[in-house]
Amino acid sequence: MESPYFYNRKGHTAVAEGNLEKALDAFKQASSMDPDNISYLDSIIWTIEKLGRYSEALQYYDKLISLQPRNTDFRLRKIDCLRKIGMLNAALDAYNEVIDIDPYDPELYWKKADFLRDHENIEGALLSCSEAVRLNPENPTYRMGRAEILASIDKFEEAQSDYNYLVDHDPTNPEIRYDRVKVLEKLGLGDKALEDMLTISKLRPNDQIWLQIVAEFLEESGYAEEALTKYTRLIELNPTKAEFYFFRANLLESLGRKQESLVDFQKAIELDPHNKLYRNHSRLSPTE
């Protein structure tokens, strides 16, 4: 009679050959001969999930968990399986069970918050995320997640507090500053928002994406001359990008600098001659 090790090895050989059904039969045979072997059960689950049969995997997760009931990794993997087959209430119950096992692990609260947020339980997500922050206040992911949730439910002052913490601890991160800008604007703190945007342009002076974001913000906020400087810098960095000339042309036109705007419109057309928007603007822009 062959040993369970023989069937386990046979299963892995079948996996390498791409024959998952054959591998599953072998892993099940190994597990039937040694039913408490974690490795064999894990191989069965892996293979079943690769075959996309998630409902079938659940019974093996239950067996795995019964052998190691305090193993949170097994429970989290089962939750992923439950989510894939749409058993969302069971998944939420499973999150609560895993938190009961280790109530001082902030990552468990964070994962639950992420789940609740995905399924539009925003208040529940906020509670779980706040618990993750309480247990590990220095984790930027938890802070950012809570700030985003707070902003999404118009709790802008609380969101600002989290963003302030994040900026203080990572002052050279433009993404965090830009997220704070959106909250500052909601609070009517335009001067502080402007300060953040100008800081971003200093942090990323040659980054075309960030410079464009800053330029558009400045233009929309009424800082036309400052925006013009940023558009000019974009053209210096990428003189063959038609839309940068188009952006600057529109701004110049709004400032009454018609002849300069026409030059930029014509340059945009030269670089992108098939763009109807550029051509139409050029015709509409009167010469002096």
C-alpha positions in Angstrom: 0.0 0.0 0.0 1.3 3.4 -0.9 1.9 6.0 1.7 0.2 9.4 2.0 3.6 11.0 1.2 3.5 9.2 -2.2 0.1 10.6 -3.1 1.1 14.1 -1.9 4.2 14.0 -4.1 2.0 12.6 -7.0 -0.3 15.6 -6.5 2.5 18.1 -6.7 3.8 16.4 -9.9 0.3 16.7 -11.4 0.2 20.4 -10.5 3.5 20.9 -12.3 2.0 19.2 -15.3 -1.0 21.5 -15.2 -3.4 18.6 -14.4 -5.3 20.1 -11.4 -8.1 17.4 -11.4 -5.5 14.7 -11.1 -3.6 16.7 -8.5 -6.8 17.1 -6.4 -7.6 13.4 -6.5 -4.0 12.7 -5.3 -4.2 15.3 -2.5 -7.5 13.9 -1.3 -6.1 10.4 -1.2 -3.2 11.6 0.9 -5.5 13.4 3.2 -7.8 10.4 3.6 -4.8 8.4 4.9 -3.7 11.2 7.2 -6.7 13.4 7.9 -5.1 15.7 10.4 -2.2 16.7 8.2 -2.4 20.5 7.7 -0.2 20.4 4.6 -2.4 17.9 2.7 -5.6 19.9 3.5 -3.9 23.1 2.4 -3.0 21.5 -0.9 -6.6 20.4 -1.4 -7.8 23.9 -0.8 -5.3 25.5 -3.0 -6.2 23.2 -5.9 -9.9 23.6 -5.5 -9.6 27.4 -5.5 -7.4 27.2 -8.6 -10.2 25.3 -10.2 -12.6 28.1 -9.1 -14.8 25.8 -6.9 -14.9 28.0 -3.9 -18.0 26.6 -2.3 -16.3 23.2 -2.3 -13.3 24.7 -0.6 -15.3 25.8 2.5 -15.6 22.3 4.0 -11.9 21.9 3.9 -11.4 25.4 5.5 -13.7 24.2 8.3 -11.6 21.1 8.8 -8.4 23.2 8.7 -9.8 25.6 11.3 -11.0 22.8 13.5 -7.4 21.5 13.7 -6.0 25.0 14.4 -8.9 27.1 15.7 -6.7 30.0 16.8 -4.9 30.3 13.4 -6.2 33.7 12.1 -4.6 33.2 8.7 -6.7 30.2 7.9 -9.8 32.1 9.0 -8.9 35.1 6.8 -8.4 32.9 3.8 -11.9 31.4 4.5 -13.3 34.9 4.6 -11.8 35.6 1.1 -13.4 32.5 -0.1 -16.8 33.5 1.4 -16.5 36.9 -0.3 -15.8 35.3 -3.7 -19.1 33.4 -3.6 -21.1 36.3 -2.2 -21.7 35.0 1.3 -21.2 38.4 2.8 -23.1 38.0 6.1 -21.1 34.8 6.7 -17.9 36.7 5.9 -18.9 39.5 8.4 -19.6 36.9 11.1 -16.2 35.3 10.3 -14.4 38.7 10.7 -16.0 39.1 14.1 -14.9 35.6 15.1 -11.3 36.2 14.1 -11.3 39.5 16.0 -12.6 37.7 19.1 -9.6 35.4 18.8 -7.0 38.2 18.6 -8.7 41.5 19.7 -5.4 43.4 19.8 -4.3 42.9 16.2 -5.1 46.1 14.4 -4.7 44.5 11.0 -7.9 42.4 11.7 -9.9 45.6 12.3 -8.4 47.2 9.2 -9.4 44.2 7.0 -12.9 44.3 8.5 -13.1 48.0 7.8 -12.0 47.5 4.2 -14.7 44.8 3.8 -17.4 47.0 5.2 -16.3 49.9 3.1 -16.5 47.8 0.0 -20.0 47.0 0.8 -21.1 50.5 1.7 -21.4 50.1 5.5 -19.5 53.3 6.0 -20.3 53.8 9.7 -19.2 50.3 10.5 -16.1 50.8 8.5 -15.3 53.9 10.4 -15.7 52.2 13.7 -13.4 49.3 12.7 -10.8 51.6 11.1 -10.8 53.8 14.2 -10.1 50.8 16.3 -7.1 49.9 14.0 -5.8 53.4 14.5 -6.3 53.2 18.3 -4.2 50.0 18.4 -1.5 51.3 16.0 -1.8 55.1 15.7 1.5 55.4 13.7 0.3 53.2 10.8 -0.2 55.5 7.8 -2.5 53.1 6.0 -5.0 53.0 8.9 -4.8 56.8 9.2 -5.3 57.4 5.5 -8.2 54.9 5.4 -9.9 56.7 8.3 -9.3 60.1 6.8 -10.9 59.0 3.5 -13.9 57.6 5.3 -14.4 60.7 7.3 -14.1 62.9 4.2 -16.7 60.7 2.4 -19.3 61.4 5.1 -18.5 65.1 5.3 -16.7 65.0 8.6 -14.0 67.3 7.2 -12.5 68.6 10.5 -11.9 65.1 11.8 -10.5 64.1 8.4 -8.2 67.2 8.4 -6.8 66.1 11.8 -5.8 62.7 10.3 -4.3 64.4 7.2 -2.4 66.8 9.4 -0.9 63.8 11.3 0.0 62.1 8.0 1.6 65.2 6.5 3.6 65.9 9.7 5.0 62.3 9.6 5.6 62.3 5.8 6.0 65.9 4.7 7.5 65.0 1.3 4.5 62.9 0.1 2.5 64.8 -2.5 -0.4 62.4 -2.5 -1.2 63.0 1.1 -0.9 66.8 0.7 -3.2 66.7 -2.3 -5.8 64.7 -0.4 -5.6 67.2 2.4 -6.1 70.0 -0.1 -9.5 68.6 -1.0 -10.5 68.6 2.6 -9.2 72.1 3.2 -11.2 73.4 0.3 -14.4 71.9 1.8 -13.6 73.7 5.0 -13.1 77.0 3.2 -9.4 77.1 4.0 -8.2 78.2 0.6 -5.0 79.8 1.8 -3.9 76.6 3.5 -4.9 74.6 0.4 -2.8 76.9 -1.8 0.1 76.5 0.5 -0.1 72.7 0.1 -0.3 72.9 -3.7 2.7 75.2 -3.9 4.6 72.8 -1.6 3.7 70.0 -4.0 5.1 71.9 -6.9 8.4 72.4 -5.0 8.5 68.7 -4.0 8.0 67.6 -7.6 9.3 70.5 -9.8 9.9 68.3 -12.8 6.9 66.0 -12.5 4.6 66.8 -15.3 1.6 65.1 -13.8 1.9 67.0 -10.5 2.7 70.3 -12.2 -0.4 70.0 -14.3 -2.5 69.3 -11.2 -1.0 72.3 -9.5 -1.5 74.5 -12.6 -5.2 73.6 -12.9 -5.7 74.2 -9.2 -4.1 77.6 -9.4 -6.1 78.5 -12.5 -9.4 77.4 -11.0 -8.6 79.2 -7.7 -8.0 82.5 -9.5 -4.2 82.6 -9.3 -3.8 83.1 -13.0 -0.3 84.4 -13.1 1.0 81.6 -10.9 -0.9 79.1 -13.1 0.7 80.6 -16.2 4.2 80.0 -14.7 3.4 76.3 -14.1 2.0 75.9 -17.7 5.2 77.5 -19.0 7.3 75.1 -17.0 5.3 72.2 -18.4 6.1 73.3 -21.9 9.7 73.6 -21.0 9.7 70.1 -19.7 7.8 68.7 -22.7 7.8 71.1 -25.6 6.1 68.6 -28.0 2.9 68.0 -25.9 0.1 69.9 -27.7 -2.3 70.0 -24.7 0.2 72.1 -22.6 0.1 74.8 -25.3 -3.7 74.5 -25.4 -4.0 74.9 -21.6 -1.7 78.0 -21.7 -3.5 79.4 -24.7 -6.9 79.3 -22.9 -5.4 80.9 -19.8 -3.7 83.7 -21.9 -7.0 84.3 -23.7 -8.8 84.7 -20.3 -6.2 87.3 -19.3 -6.9 89.2 -22.5 -3.5 88.4 -24.0 -5.1 87.4 -27.4 -2.1 87.5 -29.6 0.0 85.3 -27.3 -2.9 82.9 -26.9 -3.3 82.6 -30.7 0.4 81.7 -31.0 -0.1 78.9 -28.5 -3.3 77.7 -30.2 -1.4 77.5 -33.5 1.4 75.6 -31.8 -1.0 73.1 -30.4 -2.5 72.6 -33.9 1.0 72.2 -35.4 1.7 69.4 -32.9 -1.7 67.8 -33.1 -3.2 68.8 -36.5 -6.2 66.4 -36.3 -7.5 67.8 -33.0 -10.8 69.6 -33.8 -11.0 71.2 -30.4 -7.7 73.0 -31.0 -8.8 74.2 -34.4 -12.2 75.4 -33.3 -10.6 77.4 -30.5 -8.1 78.9 -32.8 -10.9 80.1 -35.1 -12.9 81.5 -32.2 -9.9 83.4 -30.8 -9.9 86.9 -32.3 -6.6 88.5 -33.3 -5.9 92.0 -32.1 
